[in-house]
Amino acid sequence: MNLSESLESLRKIDLADLDLNNLGSWPAPVKAITGLLLLIAVLALGYNFHLKDLQEQLERERGEEGTLKQQFATKASQAANLEAYRQQMAEMETSFGVLLRQLPSDTEVPGLLEDITRTGLGSGLEFEEIKLLAEVVQQFYIELPIQISVVGNYHDLATFASGVASLPRIVTLHDFEIKPVAAGNNTKLRMKVLAKTYRYNDKGLHK
């Protein structure tokens, strides 16, 4: 039976005459079309219930593959330079230890107070207070706070701050507070400042 005859026979078929309980008696063209429709339905359902999930999983795996490749490249680069990093770290630790050992020891603190006092007096300031506060222990060093209160004009205060920063020992200045000594008189000023010097904590370095 050629195509034209099959189409002609299909036009003559009355769907009401088809018996669902006796599929074998259906005309060949109807069987073929029904089988094709069933195949399409099965493929569509299979895609929706299985292949679609696999496609989504594949897309996720591709995304993870790109991330893993990037991580691998980064770690490979780090591994290639690991020995250089270790050498740099050892050099930095050595330099750090040398710098820490240059910090003042306990016996040098009185000399530091004398240097600060001499710098202030040389700047034309009047000392109201210079007092050691409680130590603050850090891992590699110990802070020695010094509360300072001085009186003088603005220029003298600036000269004092510059002079303290130029001392051979490491001294940092914090929490500046500058106010007139008397209300309405901006010539004579009182400066309160927290100076910090540092000493070497040899116990912390060898933990």
LORO-433816 format. One record per residue (C-alpha): z, y, x; residue number from 1. Coordinates in pm, 1 decimal. Example, Ala and Ser with C-alpha at 12.3 -4.5 7.8 and 13.67 -1.06 7.14 Angstrom:
2
<atom pz="780.0" py="-450.0" px="1230.0" i="1"/>
<atom pz="714.0" py="-106.0" px="1367.0" i="2"/>
***
This chain:
207
<atom pz="0.0" py="0.0" px="0.0" i="1"/>
<atom pz="-106.4" py="328.1" px="147.4" i="2"/>
<atom pz="77.1" py="662.9" px="119.8" i="3"/>
<atom pz="-119.3" py="789.9" px="-181.0" i="4"/>
<atom pz="-52.6" py="471.3" px="-373.3" i="5"/>
<atom pz="318.4" py="489.3" px="-286.8" i="6"/>
<atom pz="341.4" py="846.8" px="-412.6" i="7"/>
<atom pz="154.3" py="753.2" px="-729.0" i="8"/>
<atom pz="392.6" py="464.0" px="-794.8" i="9"/>
<atom pz="691.7" py="693.1" px="-740.3" i="10"/>
<atom pz="567.1" py="931.6" px="-1005.7" i="11"/>
<atom pz="548.3" py="645.0" px="-1252.1" i="12"/>
<atom pz="907.1" py="530.3" px="-1190.0" i="13"/>
<atom pz="1165.7" py="624.3" px="-1451.5" i="14"/>
<atom pz="1506.5" py="661.5" px="-1283.0" i="15"/>
<atom pz="1670.7" py="553.2" px="-1607.7" i="16"/>
<atom pz="1509.3" py="209.6" px="-1567.5" i="17"/>
<atom pz="1669.3" py="150.9" px="-1227.1" i="18"/>
<atom pz="1954.5" py="-99.9" px="-1238.8" i="19"/>
<atom pz="2233.0" py="-22.3" px="-991.8" i="20"/>
<atom pz="2360.1" py="-377.2" px="-1025.4" i="21"/>
<atom pz="2026.7" py="-523.3" px="-918.6" i="22"/>
<atom pz="1909.6" py="-320.0" px="-620.2" i="23"/>
<atom pz="1676.0" py="-594.0" px="-511.7" i="24"/>
<atom pz="1453.0" py="-534.1" px="-812.3" i="25"/>
<atom pz="1392.2" py="-170.8" px="-722.9" i="26"/>
<atom pz="1041.0" py="-76.1" px="-614.1" i="27"/>
<atom pz="982.9" py="-69.3" px="-238.5" i="28"/>
<atom pz="929.4" py="309.8" px="-219.8" i="29"/>
<atom pz="1257.6" py="371.3" px="-401.1" i="30"/>
<atom pz="1434.7" py="132.3" px="-167.1" i="31"/>
<atom pz="1289.1" py="312.3" px="132.8" i="32"/>
<atom pz="1389.2" py="657.5" px="10.0" i="33"/>
<atom pz="1734.7" py="537.5" px="-90.6" i="34"/>
<atom pz="1784.4" py="376.7" px="248.8" i="35"/>
<atom pz="1672.0" py="694.7" px="423.0" i="36"/>
<atom pz="1911.9" py="904.9" px="219.4" i="37"/>
<atom pz="2196.3" py="664.6" px="292.2" i="38"/>
<atom pz="2114.3" py="678.1" px="664.7" i="39"/>
<atom pz="2118.2" py="1057.7" px="660.1" i="40"/>
<atom pz="2450.4" py="1055.3" px="473.2" i="41"/>
<atom pz="2604.1" py="810.9" px="719.7" i="42"/>
<atom pz="2484.2" py="1016.4" px="1017.6" i="43"/>
<atom pz="2617.9" py="1338.8" px="865.4" i="44"/>
<atom pz="2956.0" py="1182.8" px="790.8" i="45"/>
<atom pz="2967.8" py="1028.0" px="1135.9" i="46"/>
<atom pz="2899.0" py="1365.8" px="1295.9" i="47"/>
<atom pz="3163.7" py="1541.5" px="1090.4" i="48"/>
<atom pz="3434.4" py="1280.4" px="1139.9" i="49"/>
<atom pz="3366.1" py="1171.2" px="1496.6" i="50"/>
<atom pz="3091.0" py="1344.9" px="1688.8" i="51"/>
<atom pz="3212.4" py="1692.9" px="1594.0" i="52"/>
<atom pz="3558.7" py="1619.4" px="1739.6" i="53"/>
<atom pz="3396.7" py="1477.6" px="2052.4" i="54"/>
<atom pz="3182.7" py="1790.1" px="2087.9" i="55"/>
<atom pz="3489.2" py="2014.3" px="2062.2" i="56"/>
<atom pz="3674.1" py="1798.3" px="2314.9" i="57"/>
<atom pz="3374.9" py="1819.6" px="2548.1" i="58"/>
<atom pz="3375.7" py="2199.2" px="2526.8" i="59"/>
<atom pz="3748.4" py="2205.6" px="2607.9" i="60"/>
<atom pz="3697.1" py="1971.6" px="2902.5" i="61"/>
<atom pz="3417.9" py="2193.6" px="3034.8" i="62"/>
<atom pz="3645.9" py="2497.2" px="3014.3" i="63"/>
<atom pz="3925.5" py="2311.7" px="3194.1" i="64"/>
<atom pz="3676.8" py="2192.0" px="3455.7" i="65"/>
<atom pz="3591.2" py="2551.1" px="3545.9" i="66"/>
<atom pz="3960.3" py="2642.2" px="3573.2" i="67"/>
<atom pz="4036.5" py="2337.5" px="3786.8" i="68"/>
<atom pz="3744.1" py="2414.3" px="4016.8" i="69"/>
<atom pz="3875.4" py="2767.7" px="4066.7" i="70"/>
<atom pz="4227.1" py="2637.6" px="4135.5" i="71"/>
<atom pz="4089.4" py="2382.6" px="4379.7" i="72"/>
<atom pz="3892.0" py="2650.0" px="4565.7" i="73"/>
<atom pz="4201.2" py="2873.0" px="4587.5" i="74"/>
<atom pz="4425.2" py="2592.0" px="4710.9" i="75"/>
<atom pz="4161.8" py="2472.7" px="4957.6" i="76"/>
<atom pz="4143.2" py="2825.0" px="5101.2" i="77"/>
<atom pz="4522.8" py="2842.9" px="5124.7" i="78"/>
<atom pz="4539.9" py="2501.4" px="5291.2" i="79"/>
<atom pz="4275.3" py="2605.5" px="5544.5" i="80"/>
<atom pz="4483.9" py="2912.2" px="5636.9" i="81"/>
<atom pz="4824.2" py="2743.7" px="5610.4" i="82"/>
<atom pz="4884.0" py="2724.1" px="5983.9" i="83"/>
<atom pz="4794.8" py="3091.3" px="6027.4" i="84"/>
<atom pz="5033.4" py="3182.7" px="5742.7" i="85"/>
<atom pz="5312.7" py="2981.5" px="5905.1" i="86"/>
<atom pz="5255.3" py="3153.9" px="6237.6" i="87"/>
<atom pz="5260.7" py="3496.9" px="6071.5" i="88"/>
<atom pz="5581.1" py="3407.3" px="5886.8" i="89"/>
<atom pz="5748.1" py="3295.8" px="6209.6" i="90"/>
<atom pz="5644.6" py="3621.0" px="6380.8" i="91"/>
<atom pz="5774.2" py="3825.9" px="6087.1" i="92"/>
<atom pz="6108.4" py="3642.6" px="6088.8" i="93"/>
<atom pz="6141.4" py="3703.1" px="6462.1" i="94"/>
<atom pz="6060.8" py="4074.6" px="6424.7" i="95"/>
<atom pz="6296.7" py="4101.0" px="6127.6" i="96"/>
<atom pz="6578.6" py="3945.0" px="6327.0" i="97"/>
<atom pz="6520.1" py="4185.4" px="6615.4" i="98"/>
<atom pz="6530.5" py="4485.4" px="6380.2" i="99"/>
<atom pz="6848.4" py="4360.4" px="6213.9" i="100"/>
<atom pz="7021.0" py="4324.3" px="6548.9" i="101"/>
<atom pz="6944.9" py="4690.0" px="6618.1" i="102"/>
<atom pz="7172.9" py="4795.7" px="6332.5" i="103"/>
<atom pz="7510.3" py="4942.3" px="6432.9" i="104"/>
<atom pz="7818.2" py="4723.0" px="6470.1" i="105"/>
<atom pz="8167.9" py="4793.2" px="6334.1" i="106"/>
<atom pz="8280.4" py="4965.3" px="6652.1" i="107"/>
<atom pz="8000.9" py="5223.7" px="6626.8" i="108"/>
<atom pz="8100.0" py="5358.2" px="6283.5" i="109"/>
<atom pz="8354.5" py="5614.1" px="6411.7" i="110"/>
<atom pz="8087.3" py="5746.4" px="6646.5" i="111"/>
<atom pz="7849.5" py="5778.4" px="6352.2" i="112"/>
<atom pz="8104.0" py="5983.4" px="6156.8" i="113"/>
<atom pz="8140.3" py="6209.8" px="6456.2" i="114"/>
<atom pz="7761.3" py="6251.4" px="6477.5" i="115"/>
<atom pz="7739.3" py="6341.9" px="6106.8" i="116"/>
<atom pz="8024.6" py="6590.5" px="6139.7" i="117"/>
<atom pz="7872.1" py="6744.9" px="6450.9" i="118"/>
<atom pz="7533.6" py="6775.1" px="6277.8" i="119"/>
<atom pz="7690.6" py="6949.3" px="5977.7" i="120"/>
<atom pz="7892.5" py="7192.4" px="6182.3" i="121"/>
<atom pz="7590.9" py="7264.8" px="6399.2" i="122"/>
<atom pz="7396.8" py="7350.2" px="6082.9" i="123"/>
<atom pz="7660.6" py="7606.4" px="5985.7" i="124"/>
<atom pz="7815.8" py="7398.6" px="5707.5" i="125"/>
<atom pz="8175.7" py="7364.2" px="5599.9" i="126"/>
<atom pz="8292.4" py="7007.5" px="5531.0" i="127"/>
<atom pz="8501.4" py="6952.2" px="5221.0" i="128"/>
<atom pz="8492.9" py="6572.0" px="5236.7" i="129"/>
<atom pz="8357.0" py="6288.4" px="5448.9" i="130"/>
<atom pz="8493.4" py="5953.1" px="5339.2" i="131"/>
<atom pz="8401.3" py="5591.0" px="5399.1" i="132"/>
<atom pz="8359.7" py="5385.5" px="5078.8" i="133"/>
<atom pz="8381.7" py="5011.1" px="5026.0" i="134"/>
<atom pz="8117.6" py="4803.6" px="5201.9" i="135"/>
<atom pz="7833.8" py="4644.3" px="5003.0" i="136"/>
<atom pz="7736.2" py="4304.3" px="5143.8" i="137"/>
<atom pz="7369.4" py="4203.5" px="5127.6" i="138"/>
<atom pz="7218.2" py="3882.7" px="5261.0" i="139"/>
<atom pz="7104.6" py="4013.2" px="5598.6" i="140"/>
<atom pz="7292.4" py="4342.3" px="5630.7" i="141"/>
<atom pz="7597.6" py="4527.1" px="5508.6" i="142"/>
<atom pz="7579.5" py="4877.5" px="5359.4" i="143"/>
<atom pz="7842.1" py="5129.1" px="5468.2" i="144"/>
<atom pz="7846.5" py="5412.4" px="5209.3" i="145"/>
<atom pz="7985.9" py="5750.2" px="5317.2" i="146"/>
<atom pz="8065.5" py="6015.3" px="5055.3" i="147"/>
<atom pz="7995.3" py="6364.3" px="5191.3" i="148"/>
<atom pz="8064.5" py="6705.6" px="5041.5" i="149"/>
<atom pz="7960.4" py="7019.4" px="5234.0" i="150"/>
<atom pz="7926.0" py="7390.1" px="5158.6" i="151"/>
<atom pz="7663.2" py="7630.3" px="5290.9" i="152"/>
<atom pz="7339.8" py="7808.5" px="5203.8" i="153"/>
<atom pz="7023.3" py="7625.3" px="5105.3" i="154"/>
<atom pz="6860.7" py="7653.7" px="5446.7" i="155"/>
<atom pz="7169.2" py="7512.6" px="5620.9" i="156"/>
<atom pz="7184.8" py="7221.7" px="5376.6" i="157"/>
<atom pz="6820.4" py="7136.6" px="5442.0" i="158"/>
<atom pz="6879.9" py="7154.5" px="5819.6" i="159"/>
<atom pz="7176.6" py="6918.9" px="5784.0" i="160"/>
<atom pz="6978.3" py="6663.5" px="5579.9" i="161"/>
<atom pz="6697.6" py="6671.0" px="5835.4" i="162"/>
<atom pz="6945.0" py="6634.8" px="6121.5" i="163"/>
<atom pz="7115.9" py="6331.5" px="5966.1" i="164"/>
<atom pz="6778.9" py="6163.5" px="5908.3" i="165"/>
<atom pz="6698.1" py="6216.5" px="6277.4" i="166"/>
<atom pz="7012.5" py="6047.5" px="6409.4" i="167"/>
<atom pz="6959.9" py="5749.6" px="6642.0" i="168"/>
<atom pz="7137.1" py="5523.6" px="6393.1" i="169"/>
<atom pz="6974.1" py="5434.2" px="6063.0" i="170"/>
<atom pz="7118.7" py="5664.0" px="5793.3" i="171"/>
<atom pz="6971.6" py="5716.4" px="5445.7" i="172"/>
<atom pz="7077.2" py="5985.6" px="5198.3" i="173"/>
<atom pz="7110.8" py="5921.3" px="4823.3" i="174"/>
<atom pz="7234.4" py="6083.0" px="4499.1" i="175"/>
<atom pz="7197.7" py="6447.1" px="4600.5" i="176"/>
<atom pz="7392.7" py="6696.3" px="4388.6" i="177"/>
<atom pz="7363.8" py="7067.3" px="4474.8" i="178"/>
<atom pz="7548.2" py="7333.8" px="4273.3" i="179"/>
<atom pz="7667.4" py="7690.8" px="4332.7" i="180"/>
<atom pz="8025.6" py="7708.6" px="4456.9" i="181"/>
<atom pz="8093.7" py="7994.5" px="4215.4" i="182"/>
<atom pz="7915.9" py="8069.8" px="3889.1" i="183"/>
<atom pz="7656.2" py="8344.2" px="3924.6" i="184"/>
<atom pz="7645.1" py="8315.1" px="4304.4" i="185"/>
<atom pz="7350.1" py="8107.0" px="4425.3" i="186"/>
<atom pz="7395.9" py="8196.9" px="4789.6" i="187"/>
<atom pz="7681.4" py="7959.6" px="4869.5" i="188"/>
<atom pz="7607.2" py="7605.5" px="4755.8" i="189"/>
<atom pz="7802.7" py="7282.8" px="4745.8" i="190"/>
<atom pz="7611.4" py="6963.2" px="4821.6" i="191"/>
<atom pz="7748.2" py="6619.6" px="4743.5" i="192"/>
<atom pz="7548.9" py="6333.5" px="4885.9" i="193"/>
<atom pz="7598.3" py="5964.1" px="4948.1" i="194"/>
<atom pz="7497.0" py="5862.5" px="5299.0" i="195"/>
<atom pz="7440.3" py="5496.8" px="5377.1" i="196"/>
<atom pz="7434.8" py="5337.8" px="5715.7" i="197"/>
<atom pz="7388.7" py="4967.8" px="5777.6" i="198"/>
<atom pz="7532.3" py="4704.6" px="6005.6" i="199"/>
<atom pz="7403.9" py="4364.1" px="6094.2" i="200"/>
<atom pz="7527.2" py="4066.2" px="5889.4" i="201"/>
<atom pz="7490.3" py="3780.1" px="6135.9" i="202"/>
<atom pz="7638.4" py="3528.7" px="5891.2" i="203"/>
<atom pz="7374.0" py="3607.0" px="5628.8" i="204"/>
<atom pz="7086.7" py="3561.1" px="5874.1" i="205"/>
<atom pz="7187.4" py="3204.7" px="5959.1" i="206"/>
<atom pz="7245.3" py="3079.2" px="5604.3" i="207"/>
***
